[in-house]
Amino acid sequence: MVKTKLSATLDIALPEDEESSASTRMDTTLVKGLSVLIALAESNSPLGVSALSSELGYGKSNIHRLLNTLLEMGFVAQEDDTRRYKATLKLWELGSVVIDRHMLRRAAKPTIRDINSETGNSVFVTTLSGTDILYIEKAESVQGPRSSTRAGLRVPAAFTAAGKVLLAHQRDPIALLDHILKTVPNASALDRKALVKEFEEIRSLGYAISRGGWTRGFNSVAVVIPQLQGPNEQGYPHSALGMASTDEFLNTTDPKEAVRILTDGARRIAELLGPLGTVVS
């Protein structure tokens, strides 16, 4: 069985033999094509057929056929001089359409702007996607240095305040934490016992703190965005509102004021989303 970066994320195994059914072949062809596209999009430089074959574990002829299809559809371009391939802006075009109509982003933008103007800190909204958080919208700090996070960035949830506050409010946060510890290479530095205890504290306090968890030198505070549920609905929070800055501008030792501002903001966002504000990520 061949595992790609995408198939590992989706827990999909790709059969090596060609004796599988036609429907299976169609499915695996799609997964392979997406794997090639993801590899090109995530690469810092164009890649050739041999490099893609080595990274993904597919035959060169297979890679070549997939690239030709992606070329014809406009998702990939080939450099004239090196003959290597790179992703085109068509991915950005499609992503822009999707994010522009994303309900959470539309509901959060006014509140993010207001808190950013009031505090001067960077302010962001994230959503839980598996065991990662995905930054949906962010306003950069107007004081001090800027952190490396940005809209569209995916980060393992256990490293950030927004991720920890969301993990803590899920049905089985320990199982999610164990998955991160097992699958994320630099998660070995995390203290499982301390995080399990921290989850309990987060549920009690209603907020989470991170000190240099993902970006060195930056601290963050985050709260969940409550779901406005009907009388017969059940669910777990899937989005969080947070702010981040350096020690000079964000007091994580006594974060009461930051928590108050974020809690009020999260409530406003929830009201704009309404009872049907389910976020799809």
N, C-alpha and C positions, 0 to 999 in steps of 0.2 A: 504494500500500500504506500502511496506517495502522499505526503502531507505538505501543503503549501501554507504560507503565512495566512492566507484567507481561510483555507480549509481548517487550519488549527483553531482560528477564532470561532468558526461556525461549527466546529467539531464534525467536519465532513471529511470522510476518507475517499480518496480518488482511486478507483481500481486501475491497475497497470495493464491488465489484459484487455484485449479487444473483443472478447467473446460476450460482453455484457449486452443487455437488451438495448434496442434502439432508443427507448425513453431514457435509460441510464446514460447512454452515450451523449444524448442531447443535453442532459443536465450537467454532466461533467465537462462538456465542451464550454458551456456557459461559465462554469466555475473557473475553468482554466483561463478563459479569455479575460474574466474579471481579475484573476490573479496577475496576469501579465500587465493589465492596465494599472492595478494598484502598485505593482513593483515599479513601473515607470513613473507614476505620480509621486511615489515616496523617495525616488532616487534623486540625489543632488546633481547628477549629470546623466546625459543620455547613455543608454545601454545597448549593446549589440546582442545578436542572437545567442552567441556562446555564453555571454554573461547571464542572460535570462535563463538559458537552459540549465546552467550550473546552479543558479539561485533557486529556481522553482522545481527542478528535477524532471522537467519534460524534455523529450527529444527535440533536437534542433529543427527537424522538419515540421514537427507539431507547432513549435514556437513560431516558425516562419509563416505557417498558415494562419495562425491566430493574429499575427501582426498585420498580415495582408488584409484581413477582415476589419481590424481596427483602423487601418489606414483608409480603407474605402468608406468607413463610417465617420471619419473625421476626428476620431478620438486620439490618434497617434500621428506623428509626423516623423519623417526620416531626414537626417542631416545629409546634405549633398556630399560633403567632404569626408566625413567619417563613416557614413552609412549606418550610423547608430540611430536609435529610436528614442523619442521623448513624447510625453503626454502633451496634448494641445490644450488650449483654453476652452475647449468644448465642455470639459468637466466643470470648469468654473462657471460657464454659462448655465448649465443645468443646476449646479449647486446654488447659484444666485436665485434662481426661480424658486427652488424649494425653501431656502431660508427666508426669502422675502415674505412668504405666506405662512411661515411657522408661527403658530398662535402664541407660544410662550415668548418668543422674541418680540412680537408686536406688542404684547401686553406689558413686557418688562422695560422696553426702551425708555418711556417717559420717567419711570421710577429710577432707573439706572442713571439717567442724565441728572435728575434732581439730587440724588445722593452724592454723585460725583461732584456736583457744583457746591453742595453743602460742606462736604468733608475734605475735598481735594484728593482723596484716595482713589485708587482704581476700584471699580465696582463691576460685578459680573453676575451673570445668571448661568447656571449649569444644569444639565439633566443627567440622570443616571442611565447608562447604557451598558447593560451587563454588569461587569465589575469595574467599569471605567466611568469617569465623568466626561462629558462633552461640553465645552464652553460654547454657549449659544450666542451670547452677546456680552460685550465688555466696553467700558469707558476707561480710558487710560488715566493714570494719575497725573494731576497737574502740578505736583510738588515732588521733589526728589526723583530718584531713578525709576525706570519702568521695569516691570517684571517681564519674564519671557513668555507668559501665557498670552493667549490670543483667542479670538473667536474661531471656532473650528478645531481647536486643539483637543486631543483626547489624552487623558492622564489616568493612571491607575488610582482608584478612588481612595485607597488607604493613605495616600500621601498628602492630601489636602483637607482643609477645613470643610469645604463644600462636599467633598467625597465622604468624609467621615460622618458628617451629620446625616447624609442620605443613607449610608450603610447602616448606621445605628437604628434607623427607623424602618428597616426592612423586616420581613417576616423571620428570616434566618441570617442575621448579619455575620455570624461566626462562619457559616458555610461559605459566604461570599469572601470573607477575609481569608479563609484557608485556600480558596481558589487563587486569590492574588498572590499569596505566599508561595504557592506551588508553581505558578506560571510566569510571574514577573521576575526577571533576573535580579534586579537590585532591591527586591523586596526582602532579601535575606537580612537586611539591616533593620527591619522592623521588629518590634517586640510584640509578639502575639498576645502574651498575657496582659501587657500594659494596654494594648488596644482594646481587648475584650472588656477590661475594666473601664476604659475611657468611653466605650459605647454606652455603658450603663450611666455614666455621668452625663453624657450628652443627652440621653433621653430625659434625664431628670432636670437638667439646666435649660434645655431647649436650644442650645447652640454648640458649635464646635470651634476649636482654635487649632491652628497649625503654625508652628514656628520654624520657618525654613524647611518645610516638608518637601516641597517640589523645587522651588527656586531659592537658592541659598541667599540669606540676608533678608528675605521677605516673609512677613507674617500675614496670616489671614484669619478672618472670623466669618462664619456663615450660619445661616438659619434655613430651615426648610420653608418652602412655599406651600402653605396648607391647601389641601384639596377641599373644594366646596362640594361635599357629597350629599346626595339625596338620602332619604331615610332608610332605604334598603341597600345602599351601595357600600361596598368595602374596598379599601385600597391602601396603598402605602405611598408616601411622598416620593415623587420622581424628579423634583426640581428644587434647586436651592439658590438663595441670593447671598452674595458675600462681598466683602471688601478686603483689599490687601494693600500693604505698604511696608515700609521699614519701621524699625523700633521708634525712630524719631517722630513718626507721624501716626502710628497706630499702636495704642496701648493694649497689649494682649494680657497684661497682668491684671488689669481692671477694665474689662471690655464692656461694662454696663451701657455706656453711651452708644457705642458701636452696635451692640445687640439691640438696643431700643430703636435706633434708626433703621436697622435691617428688618426687625420684626414688623415695624409699621409699613415698610416698603413691601415686604412679602405679602402682607395682608392686602395692600392695594393691588398688587399683581394678581392675587387669587380672585379678588372681586372682579377684575377686568376679564379674567379667564372664564369665570362663571362655572356652573356645575358641569358643563360639557368640555371643560378645558383640558382634556387629556392630551398629553404631549407625546408625539410619535418621534422616536429618535432612531 
